[in-house]
């Protein structure tokens, strides 16, 4: 792709580094921004800079937050004894959209994947075990995607919990094997949470 401007080329290159954005889509987006009033582009730039500089991760669940504790963890009406274990913030948003869950969350920040060099030490697993040891959590709901990596992560955490007084369950497999949680429709996802099954049962089923 030939560019008449180095500035344009640089902007297109940086935009194309975003997930799912190819060079042609990046060019279309950059040209769109050029057609907008300068204030609009500045507002976008300021929003991104502020996000990168000021964003926090909740001290309890690792969810993205504007404060030390996210709005979910600081909400006294939520059930603190119930913790849903998810891969990332997108899964929190997907489950919240179902309006079928009133517990708390724990965001792992990924899942165990030896092929990609991601081990247990790279995830927020130790802090999850600490939360359980503190004694306020009575049930953990594993809500990772139905993939080999997701199942491996679930099983690893399950083994780390041996001897601790906590119930473990997993969402019902209304979610197709291999599907990511964020792409499930709200009704299916909501029912999968409500109809969760003991994790031991899911191991035997596999």
Residue frames as qw, qx, qy, qz and C-alpha x, y, z in Angstrom:
[[0.000, 0.889, 0.458, 0.000, 0.00, 0.00, 0.00],
 [0.450, 0.269, 0.012, 0.852, 1.55, 3.27, -1.16],
 [0.220, -0.818, -0.426, 0.319, 1.11, 6.43, 0.93],
 [0.350, 0.748, 0.096, 0.555, 1.49, 10.03, -0.13],
 [0.228, -0.793, 0.265, -0.498, 2.26, 11.07, 3.45],
 [0.432, 0.189, -0.791, 0.389, 4.56, 9.56, 6.07],
 [0.291, -0.135, 0.502, -0.803, 2.27, 10.91, 8.77],
 [0.795, 0.061, -0.106, -0.594, -0.67, 9.07, 7.20],
 [0.720, 0.227, -0.656, 0.006, 1.38, 5.90, 6.86],
 [0.162, 0.216, -0.756, 0.597, 2.42, 6.00, 10.51],
 [0.512, -0.063, 0.338, -0.787, -1.14, 6.57, 11.69],
 [0.841, 0.138, -0.306, -0.424, -2.44, 3.69, 9.55],
 [0.549, 0.260, -0.762, 0.223, 0.31, 1.39, 10.81],
 [0.075, -0.154, 0.695, -0.699, -0.47, 2.11, 14.47],
 [0.671, 0.036, 0.141, -0.727, -4.21, 1.70, 13.90],
 [0.795, 0.216, -0.496, -0.275, -3.65, -1.63, 12.13],
 [0.236, 0.281, -0.844, 0.391, -1.96, -3.01, 15.27],
 [0.548, -0.105, 0.424, -0.714, -5.38, -3.19, 16.95],
 [0.359, 0.056, 0.931, -0.017, -7.06, -6.64, 17.00],
 [0.438, 0.561, 0.702, -0.028, -9.19, -7.32, 13.93],
 [0.235, 0.901, 0.013, -0.365, -8.04, -4.18, 12.13],
 [0.775, 0.193, 0.351, 0.489, -6.31, -4.71, 8.79],
 [0.331, -0.175, 0.187, 0.908, -4.45, -2.10, 6.76],
 [0.036, -0.413, -0.553, -0.723, -7.48, -1.18, 4.61],
 [0.404, -0.745, -0.528, -0.055, -9.79, -0.80, 7.62],
 [0.506, -0.507, -0.153, 0.681, -7.10, 1.21, 9.41],
 [0.220, 0.079, 0.329, 0.915, -6.81, 3.53, 6.42],
 [0.211, -0.607, -0.583, -0.497, -10.58, 4.02, 6.34],
 [0.500, -0.719, -0.420, 0.237, -10.63, 4.87, 10.05],
 [0.455, -0.344, 0.019, 0.821, -7.72, 7.29, 9.83],
 [0.083, 0.264, 0.440, 0.854, -9.25, 9.09, 6.83],
 [0.334, -0.708, -0.581, -0.222, -12.54, 9.30, 8.74],
 [0.506, -0.629, -0.273, 0.523, -10.74, 10.96, 11.66],
 [0.341, -0.081, 0.223, 0.910, -9.16, 13.47, 9.28],
 [0.089, -0.489, -0.542, -0.678, -12.61, 14.49, 8.07],
 [0.434, -0.718, -0.533, 0.107, -13.84, 15.15, 11.62],
 [0.083, -0.938, 0.106, -0.321, -13.41, 18.47, 13.44],
 [0.423, 0.469, -0.628, 0.455, -10.04, 18.61, 15.16],
 [0.431, -0.431, 0.463, -0.643, -11.75, 18.71, 18.58],
 [0.945, -0.054, -0.011, -0.322, -13.24, 15.27, 17.98],
 [0.798, 0.329, -0.432, 0.262, -9.85, 13.75, 17.23],
 [0.088, 0.509, -0.549, 0.657, -8.40, 15.49, 20.29],
 [0.698, -0.334, 0.256, -0.580, -11.21, 14.13, 22.46],
 [0.976, 0.082, -0.193, -0.063, -10.46, 10.59, 21.26],
 [0.574, 0.446, -0.489, 0.482, -6.75, 11.07, 21.87],
 [0.209, -0.507, 0.458, -0.699, -7.35, 12.53, 25.34],
 [0.865, -0.232, 0.081, -0.437, -9.72, 9.69, 26.28],
 [0.924, 0.182, -0.304, 0.142, -7.15, 7.05, 25.28],
 [0.354, 0.489, -0.498, 0.622, -4.31, 8.83, 27.08],
 [0.461, -0.457, 0.348, -0.676, -6.42, 9.23, 30.22],
 [0.960, -0.094, -0.099, -0.244, -7.43, 5.56, 30.07],
 [0.808, 0.278, -0.398, 0.333, -3.83, 4.43, 29.80],
 [0.217, 0.472, -0.464, 0.718, -2.54, 6.75, 32.52],
 [0.365, -0.331, 0.382, -0.781, -5.33, 6.63, 35.11],
 [0.821, -0.133, -0.397, -0.389, -6.97, 3.20, 34.86],
 [0.337, -0.464, 0.731, -0.371, -6.83, 0.91, 37.91],
 [0.598, -0.043, -0.776, -0.194, -7.31, -2.79, 38.46],
 [0.683, -0.583, -0.047, -0.437, -9.54, -3.67, 41.39],
 [0.060, -0.573, 0.748, -0.330, -7.45, -4.70, 44.40],
 [0.657, -0.104, 0.638, -0.389, -9.85, -7.57, 45.12],
 [0.806, 0.329, 0.478, -0.118, -11.04, -9.03, 41.81],
 [0.415, -0.245, 0.534, 0.695, -8.64, -7.47, 39.24],
 [0.364, 0.733, 0.555, 0.150, -11.51, -6.02, 37.22],
 [0.315, 0.331, 0.115, 0.882, -10.81, -2.75, 35.40],
 [0.286, -0.784, -0.516, 0.194, -11.84, 0.14, 37.63],
 [0.161, 0.812, -0.019, 0.561, -11.58, 3.89, 38.14],
 [0.437, -0.737, 0.324, -0.402, -10.93, 3.36, 41.87],
 [0.088, -0.451, 0.870, -0.177, -9.04, 0.95, 44.14],
 [0.363, 0.191, 0.892, -0.192, -12.16, -1.22, 44.49],
 [0.090, -0.175, -0.654, -0.730, -14.44, -1.68, 41.50],
 [0.492, -0.184, 0.019, -0.851, -18.15, -0.83, 41.70],
 [0.797, -0.134, -0.524, -0.270, -19.09, -4.51, 41.90],
 [0.598, -0.037, -0.651, 0.466, -16.78, -5.36, 44.82],
 [0.051, 0.054, -0.390, 0.918, -17.80, -2.21, 46.72],
 [0.538, -0.269, -0.321, -0.732, -21.52, -2.88, 46.24],
 [0.249, -0.211, 0.780, -0.533, -22.82, -4.07, 49.63],
 [0.774, 0.159, 0.193, -0.581, -25.89, -5.62, 47.97],
 [0.660, 0.399, -0.611, -0.175, -23.78, -8.23, 46.16],
 [0.943, -0.320, 0.020, -0.092, -23.38, -11.74, 47.59],
 [0.002, 0.802, -0.595, 0.045, -19.77, -11.84, 48.85],
 [0.681, -0.266, 0.676, -0.088, -19.90, -15.60, 49.42],
 [0.794, 0.432, 0.421, 0.073, -20.27, -16.30, 45.69],
 [0.101, -0.711, 0.423, 0.553, -17.32, -15.67, 43.33],
 [0.827, 0.518, 0.214, -0.036, -17.42, -16.23, 39.57],
 [0.500, -0.479, 0.482, 0.537, -13.99, -16.97, 38.07],
 [0.639, 0.740, 0.200, -0.067, -13.59, -15.51, 34.55],
 [0.761, 0.188, 0.154, 0.602, -10.81, -14.96, 32.04],
 [0.297, 0.054, 0.025, 0.953, -11.08, -11.19, 31.51],
 [0.162, 0.289, 0.282, -0.900, -13.18, -8.04, 31.76],
 [0.412, 0.061, -0.521, -0.745, -15.23, -8.92, 28.67],
 [0.417, -0.228, -0.879, -0.039, -16.60, -11.96, 30.48],
 [0.078, -0.336, -0.583, 0.736, -17.61, -9.84, 33.48],
 [0.289, 0.239, -0.111, -0.920, -19.51, -7.53, 31.14],
 [0.440, -0.036, -0.755, -0.486, -21.18, -10.47, 29.38],
 [0.336, -0.315, -0.855, 0.239, -22.37, -12.03, 32.65],
 [0.016, 0.325, 0.383, -0.865, -23.51, -8.68, 34.08],
 [0.330, 0.104, -0.374, -0.860, -25.65, -8.15, 30.97],
 [0.377, -0.224, -0.874, -0.209, -27.65, -11.29, 31.82],
 [0.408, -0.442, 0.200, -0.774, -28.89, -9.76, 35.12],
 [0.886, -0.200, -0.362, -0.211, -28.90, -13.34, 36.47],
 [0.753, -0.034, -0.434, 0.494, -25.90, -13.12, 38.80],
 [0.276, -0.904, -0.027, -0.326, -25.52, -11.17, 42.03],
 [0.831, -0.427, -0.006, 0.357, -22.19, -12.43, 43.36],
 [0.135, -0.854, 0.349, 0.362, -18.65, -11.13, 42.93],
 [0.827, 0.544, -0.136, 0.040, -15.98, -11.95, 40.33],
 [0.556, -0.600, 0.430, 0.382, -12.34, -12.88, 40.05],
 [0.636, 0.749, -0.138, -0.126, -10.60, -11.96, 36.79],
 [0.884, -0.217, 0.246, 0.332, -7.69, -14.29, 36.05],
 [0.042, 0.817, -0.347, -0.460, -6.27, -12.20, 33.21],
 [0.434, 0.465, -0.697, -0.332, -6.06, -15.18, 30.85],
 [0.952, -0.151, 0.138, -0.227, -5.91, -18.96, 31.02],
 [0.553, -0.482, 0.636, 0.240, -3.12, -21.51, 31.27],
 [0.796, 0.597, 0.023, -0.100, -1.67, -22.16, 27.83],
 [0.694, -0.419, 0.411, 0.417, 1.75, -23.85, 27.61],
 [0.631, 0.458, 0.426, 0.459, 1.74, -23.36, 23.83],
 [0.148, 0.880, 0.113, 0.437, 1.62, -19.59, 24.35],
 [0.464, 0.249, -0.483, 0.700, 3.98, -19.63, 27.32],
 [0.412, -0.527, 0.101, -0.736, 1.27, -18.75, 29.84],
 [0.472, -0.065, -0.837, 0.269, 1.63, -20.58, 33.15],
 [0.440, -0.697, -0.564, 0.051, -0.25, -20.39, 36.48],
 [0.465, -0.434, -0.176, 0.751, 2.26, -17.83, 37.75],
 [0.131, 0.118, 0.330, 0.928, 1.21, -15.44, 34.97],
 [0.338, -0.543, -0.563, -0.523, -2.42, -15.39, 36.11],
 [0.294, -0.463, 0.339, -0.764, -4.26, -13.99, 39.16],
 [0.754, -0.196, -0.612, -0.135, -4.59, -17.44, 40.74],
 [0.439, -0.024, -0.636, 0.634, -2.68, -16.89, 44.00],
 [0.189, -0.103, 0.232, -0.948, -4.92, -13.95, 44.92],
 [0.694, -0.185, -0.398, -0.571, -7.97, -16.14, 44.25],
 [0.692, -0.138, -0.675, 0.214, -6.69, -18.83, 46.62],
 [0.184, 0.043, -0.479, 0.857, -6.06, -16.13, 49.24],
 [0.455, -0.201, -0.074, -0.864, -9.65, -14.91, 48.92],
 [0.785, -0.206, -0.525, -0.256, -10.90, -18.44, 49.58],
 [0.585, -0.043, -0.628, 0.511, -8.54, -18.90, 52.56],
 [0.069, -0.223, 0.275, -0.933, -9.87, -15.70, 54.11],
 [0.049, 0.233, 0.911, -0.335, -13.11, -17.62, 54.62],
 [0.366, 0.387, 0.223, -0.816, -15.75, -15.35, 53.11],
 [0.501, 0.306, -0.549, -0.595, -16.15, -17.33, 49.87],
 [0.675, -0.057, 0.661, -0.322, -18.43, -20.39, 50.07],
 [0.778, 0.381, 0.493, 0.075, -18.71, -21.15, 46.32],
 [0.092, -0.511, 0.491, 0.699, -16.50, -20.61, 43.29],
 [0.742, 0.540, 0.352, -0.184, -18.17, -20.73, 39.87],
 [0.421, -0.265, 0.579, 0.646, -15.76, -21.59, 37.05],
 [0.514, 0.748, 0.325, -0.265, -16.90, -19.61, 34.01],
 [0.166, -0.536, 0.579, 0.591, -13.98, -19.99, 31.63],
 [0.621, 0.421, -0.350, -0.561, -14.47, -20.82, 27.96],
 [0.922, -0.032, 0.357, -0.146, -15.12, -24.46, 27.03],
 [0.601, 0.672, -0.431, 0.025, -11.67, -25.00, 25.54],
 [0.859, -0.021, -0.397, 0.323, -8.75, -27.24, 26.47],
 [0.300, 0.341, -0.354, 0.817, -6.99, -24.22, 28.00],
 [0.469, -0.472, 0.056, -0.744, -10.10, -23.24, 29.94],
 [0.914, -0.277, -0.243, -0.169, -10.60, -26.79, 31.28],
 [0.717, 0.150, -0.418, 0.538, -6.91, -27.03, 32.19],
 [0.022, 0.428, -0.286, 0.857, -7.12, -23.77, 34.14],
 [0.707, -0.427, -0.078, -0.559, -10.29, -24.88, 35.94],
 [0.931, -0.148, -0.324, 0.084, -8.69, -28.17, 36.97],
 [0.508, 0.295, -0.410, 0.697, -5.48, -26.49, 38.14],
 [0.253, -0.455, 0.229, -0.822, -7.41, -24.12, 40.40],
 [0.850, -0.309, -0.204, -0.374, -9.59, -26.99, 41.63],
 [0.843, -0.004, -0.419, 0.337, -6.48, -28.93, 42.73],
 [0.252, 0.364, -0.361, 0.820, -5.11, -25.84, 44.50],
 [0.489, -0.433, 0.063, -0.754, -8.32, -25.67, 46.53],
 [0.754, -0.150, -0.640, -0.010, -8.04, -29.19, 47.95],
 [0.492, -0.232, -0.607, 0.580, -8.55, -29.17, 51.71],
 [0.052, -0.005, 0.148, -0.988, -10.23, -25.75, 51.70],
 [0.207, 0.471, 0.781, -0.354, -13.86, -25.32, 52.74],
 [0.295, 0.459, -0.153, -0.824, -15.33, -24.11, 49.46],
 [0.701, 0.391, 0.590, -0.088, -17.81, -25.50, 46.93],
 [0.064, -0.386, 0.538, 0.747, -16.75, -25.48, 43.27],
 [0.612, 0.522, 0.568, -0.173, -19.15, -25.45, 40.36],
 [0.222, -0.153, 0.541, 0.797, -19.00, -24.79, 36.64],
 [0.485, 0.347, 0.009, -0.802, -21.49, -23.17, 34.31],
 [0.763, 0.262, 0.576, -0.131, -23.78, -25.61, 32.49],
 [0.346, -0.185, 0.635, 0.666, -22.59, -26.49, 29.02],
 [0.442, 0.767, 0.431, -0.175, -25.26, -24.51, 27.26],
 [0.112, 0.851, -0.371, -0.354, -22.19, -22.77, 25.88],
 [0.917, 0.382, -0.116, -0.007, -20.85, -24.76, 22.94],
 [0.805, -0.354, 0.208, 0.428, -17.46, -26.40, 23.37],
 [0.572, 0.163, 0.269, 0.757, -14.76, -24.06, 22.11],
 [0.032, 0.827, 0.330, 0.454, -16.93, -20.93, 22.41],
 [0.263, 0.129, -0.370, 0.881, -15.78, -17.81, 24.21],
 [0.078, -0.544, -0.706, 0.446, -18.13, -16.49, 26.91],
 [0.043, 0.448, 0.039, -0.892, -18.36, -12.98, 25.47],
 [0.246, 0.104, -0.613, -0.743, -19.99, -14.26, 22.26],
 [0.082, -0.345, -0.933, 0.062, -22.76, -16.26, 23.99],
 [0.250, -0.563, -0.338, -0.711, -26.23, -14.74, 23.90],
 [0.208, -0.403, 0.471, -0.757, -27.48, -13.37, 27.22],
 [0.838, -0.193, 0.008, -0.511, -30.31, -15.89, 27.67],
 [0.901, 0.139, -0.398, 0.104, -28.03, -18.91, 27.12],
 [0.367, 0.388, -0.549, 0.643, -25.31, -17.48, 29.35],
 [0.433, -0.401, 0.305, -0.748, -27.79, -16.59, 32.08],
 [0.931, -0.132, -0.092, -0.327, -29.26, -20.09, 32.09],
 [0.764, 0.281, -0.497, 0.300, -25.77, -21.62, 32.13],
 [0.066, 0.410, -0.549, 0.725, -25.02, -19.75, 35.34],
 [0.651, -0.270, 0.220, -0.675, -28.33, -20.57, 37.01],
 [0.978, 0.014, -0.053, -0.203, -28.06, -24.24, 36.03],
 [0.188, 0.682, -0.689, 0.156, -24.42, -24.61, 37.05],
 [0.948, -0.136, -0.279, -0.075, -23.25, -28.05, 38.12],
 [0.667, -0.665, 0.296, 0.157, -20.70, -29.28, 40.69],
 [0.251, 0.759, -0.558, -0.221, -17.22, -29.15, 39.20],
 [0.415, -0.276, 0.866, -0.022, -16.57, -32.77, 40.21],
 [0.699, 0.431, 0.533, -0.204, -19.43, -33.81, 37.93],
 [0.499, 0.819, -0.171, -0.224, -17.90, -32.00, 34.98],
 [0.097, -0.614, 0.776, 0.104, -14.60, -33.83, 35.53],
 [0.551, 0.026, 0.828, -0.098, -16.34, -37.21, 35.49],
 [0.649, 0.649, 0.283, -0.279, -18.30, -36.23, 32.38],
 [0.358, 0.809, -0.427, -0.187, -15.04, -35.55, 30.58]]
